[in-house]
Amino acid sequence: MSCREKPSLLQWGSVSNPLFATAERVDLAAYARAVVEGRIPPPPVAQLIGFRPVSVEPGRTVFELQTDLERHANPMGTVHGGILCDLADAAMGFAYASTLQQDETFTTLELKINFLRPVWHTRLTATANVVQRGRTVGLVERDVTDAEVD
């Protein structure tokens, strides 16, 4: 069965879900912990691509993705670079979000990624760490590693 034949069903509880009962801004650190703990569903992009947060602590997160070439392949038959970027961006976003106060928010300003080798069917781990958290701009680094490569 090709990926065109696979139906996709995404279920999403809005960021204004019951965990955050008021109309005030979402506590992104609490949101990240709630997703990791399974109390609320992950965002739609995580469901669509298939990655999941494994751990979150202040300034650090770990995400995993079991690659599936039926869903993630590019025309060359390897995992598409955009999938790797999405995994990296999500891990970095949750790492940064874990440092925010309830009235703070953020967005990704820039994403730089270097592809060192092709990826096929494997389990990927993205580990993100906040390097610097400034008043207006922060820096987060991350590594995406392949479980089958040293």
N, C-alpha and C positions, 0 to 999 in steps of 0.2 A: 504494500500500500504506500503510495507516495504522500508527501506532506500536503499536497493539494486535496487529497481525499480524506484527510484526517479532520474531523470537526474540532473546533476549538470552542470551549465554553469558559468564559471568564466570569467569576463572581467577585464583586467588589463592594465592600462596605466603604462608603465615603469617609474621607478623613474626618468628617464631622460625626463619626460613629459614636455609639453609646459610651465608649471609653472616655470621650471628651464631650460631656453633656452640655456644656455651655457654648455660646456663640463666640467665645473668646478664641484667641489663637491656640492652635494645637501645641501641646508640649511635645516637641519632636523627639526628645530623649525618651520620654515615657512611651511614645508611639513605637520607636525602634525596639525597646525592650518588650513591649506587648506583642509585636510581630514575632520576635525570636522565641518568646515563651508560648506562642500559639494561641494567645487570647484573642487576637484579631487576625484576619487574613492578610497576607502580604499584598503589596500594591499590584495592580493588574500586570505591569511589565514583568514582575517576578513570576507570576503565574503563566504568562504567555511564553516566556523564554525557559522557565523551569529552574531558575536559581533560587536559593533559599539562604536566609541568614542563619548562621550556626551559633554565633556568639556576639554579644555586644557588651562593651564596658566603656567607661568614659575615654573617648579618644581612640578607640580600637574596635574593629569588627572583623569577623571572619564570615565569608559567604562561600557556598559550594554550588557547583553546577555539574551534573552528570550530562556530558555532551551526548547528543543524539544526531547522527548525520542525516537522518530522515527529516529533522526539524531545523538543524543548525548549519547545514553544509552550504558552501558557496559553489560556484560552477566548477572549481578545481577539485571538489570532493573533501575539502578540509573545513573546519569550523570557520564560519564567516567572522571577519574581524570586528564587525559591529556587535556581534554577540559578546565577544571578549570585552569590548568597550562598555557595553551595558552592564556586564558583571562587575567590571572595575568601578564604574561610576556609582553603581548601587552600593558597593562596599564602602567607597569613599564617602558617599552621602550619609550613610548610616553612621560612620565613624565621626563625621563632623557634627551630625545631628545629636549624637550622644553627649556633646559638650555644651549644648545650647540651654539657655534658660527658657522658661515658658513663654516669654514675650519676644523671643528671638526666632529668626528664620534665616534661610540661606538659599542660594542657588549655585550651581556649577558655573564658574566663569570661563574655565578653560580645562581641557582634558588632553593630555599628551600620553600616547602609548607607543611603545616599540614592540614589534612582533619579532621574536628571536628565532622561533621555529614553528612549523605548522602543527596544528592540533587536530586530532581525529577523535576517535571514541575513547573517552577517559573521564576521570573525575577531576575537575579543576577546583582549586582553592584560591580565593582572593582574600588577602589579608591587608587591611588598610589601617594606617596610623596617622593621627593628626600630628604634623610636625610643628606647625605654628598656628595659633588661633589669635588673630589680631582683632581689633575693634571693628574693622570693615572687611578685611580679606584674610582668609586662612590658607594654609597649605597642607594638603594631605598626600601622603605617598602610599602606594599599594604595590603588591606583587601578586601576580596570578601565576600559580604553579600547577604543574601537571603531576598527578599522583604517580604516574608511571615513568617519570624522568627524574634523575637525581638532580 
